[in-house]
Amino acid sequence: MRARLKRHNMKLTSKKILIFIISFLSLTSYADDIIEDFQKPLSRHWGFTLGTWTPKDGILTAFESGERRHGPVKMREKMNYIDAKFEYEFKLNGKAQYSAIKGMGDVNGKLASHFVIFMSTNDCQYKNLITKAQTIKIITFQATEDGREKIDLLNASLKLENGKWNKATIEILDGVLYVEVNGQKFQVEHENFKNTRDRFGIGGESGGPEGKSAGTLQWRNLKVSKIK
């Protein structure tokens, strides 16, 4: 009798372990491609949020809102990738100043941006100048003995207009970040690009605390592929 109970308990334990493993993999593993058509509410994998975000009719619209003085930010989490390709279209409306995309992971034991790409139509300044008009700016955060420091990798001319859709392709491959915006091509290298990232984010400066009346940022046809 005791032997039967022991075998039964072992079967239950094995079954629980198997269920746990399957559940864990379902949360951490993804198909090679992530496609967001923005026809329905965003999935649970979209986490940290600043501002108001609305997917509708194939377009994701965002604008600044809330007590915190910050442009809209939305993070897509639990991805685990080193090399990846991001393809999407973006548009700045009203007084919007820049659209951005970033990849995040560990830097010296803390979550930080491995890359941030700013694509601006107008000057954006708070206490300091964030980015100039008609500019693409790429930064990273590098580990130091005391923590992290921001490193500017690129400041270059970029032709963009508010009110028009722009096509962007960002590819990280073997430590090199390739960016193409409306046929304009850029390239930077950094050791951070060889590290594993577990999320990416989109956002920018939508025009100010007045919210939607000041301006909006929009995205459509977002695809992330070649994740590994």
PyMOL commands that set and color helices and strands:
alter all, ss='L'
color gray80, all
select helices_A, chain A and resi 2-28+191-194+211-213
alter helices_A, ss='H'
color red, helices_A
select strands_A, chain A and resi 34-36+46-50+52-56+59-63+73-81+84-94+98-107+110-120+124-125+129-131+135-144+147-157+166-173+176-181+184-189+197-205+215-225
alter strands_A, ss='S'
color yellow, strands_A
deselect
rebuild
show_as cartoon
